[in-house]
Amino acid sequence: MPDIKILKSQSQLPDLLSFWNRNVIYDPMPERILQEKTFDDPDFNPDLTFMLIENEKILCFMQGLARQIEPDLKRGWIKLFATDETYRRQGFATKLLKNIEAQMKSHGIKTIRLLDCNPNYLQPGIDPRYTEAIAFAERNGFKRFADTSNLEVDLQHQDFDTSAEEQQLASENIFIRRAAQSDWQLVENLIENQFKAWLPEIQTTYQNDPISLHIAELNGKIEAFSAFYSNNLNTGWFGPMGTNPILRGKGIGGILLKRCLDDMKKQRHKISIIPWVGPIPFYLHYANAKLTRVFWRYEKTILD
Ligand SMILES: CC(C)(COP(=O)(O)OP(=O)(O)OC[C@H]1O[C@@H](n2cnc3c(N)ncnc32)[C@H](O)[C@@H]1OP(=O)(O)O)[C@@H](O)C(=O)NCCC(=O)NCCS
């Protein structure tokens, strides 16, 4: 029987990465993304991150994670999981899942979900083309509660210049710019008041150079924002974005979206991914974004 080991050192990442990229065909990662999903997640917990190993070979990997999503609510996730293709259907993933569930229960966690652990996640659910994963989830008592999708934008063949629209807005005292360090307090006010769930993502944009956030200011207040690289850094990952409802319908969101896309284009990305949407017609209109991947979202109650 293989040994259960925890992921506790970054020196284990190269082996884990080659295991992942051999076995998870639609979501290969560079090492920096695996590092971001594991050790760089503030909630990373080696005691919930298991590998089954035999003769130094990884047979199965499963990363559990718990986040405090409200002051009195902690939710669990299976963030990443895979079994080596030649060792499937031997109960290995089930064994690691049971281990993680037992620990989560002992900490009073009532529900667990699969993959969609924002703000730091690889994908917003299970891509149903991983049909074995769908079978595995349903066999283990997970219930599908929602679907979502990702869009893709072709950056190479579009022009995202917004200077004319920005001039028009400036005549109405609405000013669009990249967020600066000195804007933080105003940005935080908007996010705290209207888009609180996205605060961690917006904080992440302030760690990037340049800050990967564009904003709209009216009368000394920030009223709209759009972000990129708040997750899956340097992969063309867009979002989140939001406009104060009182200013919607003026084209502000379209300008802010295009500014982010233009930044990624200048960084030589060919496509941008708009994950976990959202208003599909809006993104189609401003950026000719097309639906590419769908995801099924699963939840399981482990404690009543
Ligand atoms: C999903 C995955 C991790 C399952 O790993 P595993 O070690 O084979 O899972 P288990 O052996 O514990 O399977 C448990 C149950 O899931 C179901 N199941 C798993 N694979 C199945 C298959 N190929 N056909 C039918 N049912 C399947 C079965 O009900 C099985 O129980 P049973 O054998 O008693 O009928 C594995 O198929 C895999 O790595 N897939 C690719 C990566 C992936 O999809 N990752 C998740 C999204 S990123």
The ligand as a MOL file (V3000), in Angstrom:
LIG
                    3D

  0  0  0     0  0            999 V3000
M  V30 BEGIN CTAB
M  V30 COUNTS 48 50 0 0 0
M  V30 BEGIN ATOM
M  V30 1 C -11.1540 12.0600 -10.7780 0
M  V30 2 C -9.9840 11.1950 -10.3320 0
M  V30 3 C -9.0920 12.0070 -9.4000 0
M  V30 4 C -10.5390 9.9650 -9.5870 0
M  V30 5 O -9.4410 9.2940 -9.0110 0
M  V30 6 P -9.4770 7.7360 -8.6350 0
M  V30 7 O -8.3440 7.4910 -7.7390 0
M  V30 8 O -9.5870 6.9260 -9.8930 0
M  V30 9 O -10.8610 7.6440 -7.8470 0
M  V30 10 P -11.4640 6.4160 -7.0120 0
M  V30 11 O -10.7980 5.1490 -7.4320 0
M  V30 12 O -11.3830 6.7690 -5.5930 0
M  V30 13 O -12.9680 6.3970 -7.5630 0
M  V30 14 C -14.0660 6.5450 -6.7070 0
M  V30 15 C -15.3670 6.3840 -7.4750 0
M  V30 16 O -15.4790 7.3720 -8.5030 0
M  V30 17 C -16.1810 6.8090 -9.6240 0
M  V30 18 N -15.2770 6.7310 -10.7780 0
M  V30 19 C -13.9850 7.1450 -10.8250 0
M  V30 20 N -13.4810 6.9010 -12.0560 0
M  V30 21 C -14.4600 6.3430 -12.7880 0
M  V30 22 C -14.5550 5.8610 -14.1250 0
M  V30 23 N -13.4940 5.9030 -14.9580 0
M  V30 24 N -15.7240 5.3420 -14.5360 0
M  V30 25 C -16.7890 5.2810 -13.7070 0
M  V30 26 N -16.7650 5.6900 -12.4260 0
M  V30 27 C -15.6070 6.2330 -11.9810 0
M  V30 28 C -16.5630 5.3930 -9.2320 0
M  V30 29 O -17.8540 5.4060 -8.6620 0
M  V30 30 C -15.5090 5.0590 -8.1790 0
M  V30 31 O -15.9380 4.1020 -7.2430 0
M  V30 32 P -16.0600 2.5350 -7.6630 0
M  V30 33 O -14.7640 2.2000 -8.3410 0
M  V30 34 O -16.2360 1.8600 -6.3340 0
M  V30 35 O -17.2480 2.4330 -8.5400 0
M  V30 36 C -9.1850 10.7090 -11.5620 0
M  V30 37 O -10.0680 10.1280 -12.5100 0
M  V30 38 C -8.3810 11.7650 -12.2540 0
M  V30 39 O -7.2540 12.0480 -11.8550 0
M  V30 40 N -8.9380 12.4170 -13.3190 0
M  V30 41 C -8.2140 13.4510 -14.0490 0
M  V30 42 C -7.9330 14.6620 -13.2240 0
M  V30 43 C -9.1820 15.3770 -12.7510 0
M  V30 44 O -10.2400 15.2470 -13.3400 0
M  V30 45 N -9.0490 16.1760 -11.6900 0
M  V30 46 C -10.1410 16.9790 -11.1870 0
M  V30 47 C -10.3610 18.2430 -11.9340 0
M  V30 48 S -8.9520 19.2720 -11.9930 0
M  V30 END ATOM
M  V30 BEGIN BOND
M  V30 1 1 1 2
M  V30 2 1 2 3
M  V30 3 1 2 4
M  V30 4 1 2 36
M  V30 5 1 4 5
M  V30 6 1 5 6
M  V30 7 2 6 7
M  V30 8 1 6 8
M  V30 9 1 6 9
M  V30 10 1 9 10
M  V30 11 2 10 11
M  V30 12 1 10 12
M  V30 13 1 10 13
M  V30 14 1 13 14
M  V30 15 1 14 15
M  V30 16 1 15 16
M  V30 17 1 15 30
M  V30 18 1 16 17
M  V30 19 1 17 18
M  V30 20 1 17 28
M  V30 21 1 18 19
M  V30 22 1 18 27
M  V30 23 2 19 20
M  V30 24 1 20 21
M  V30 25 1 21 22
M  V30 26 2 21 27
M  V30 27 1 22 23
M  V30 28 2 22 24
M  V30 29 1 24 25
M  V30 30 2 25 26
M  V30 31 1 26 27
M  V30 32 1 28 29
M  V30 33 1 28 30
M  V30 34 1 30 31
M  V30 35 1 31 32
M  V30 36 2 32 33
M  V30 37 1 32 34
M  V30 38 1 32 35
M  V30 39 1 36 37
M  V30 40 1 36 38
M  V30 41 2 38 39
M  V30 42 1 38 40
M  V30 43 1 40 41
M  V30 44 1 41 42
M  V30 45 1 42 43
M  V30 46 2 43 44
M  V30 47 1 43 45
M  V30 48 1 45 46
M  V30 49 1 46 47
M  V30 50 1 47 48
M  V30 END BOND
M  V30 END CTAB
M  END
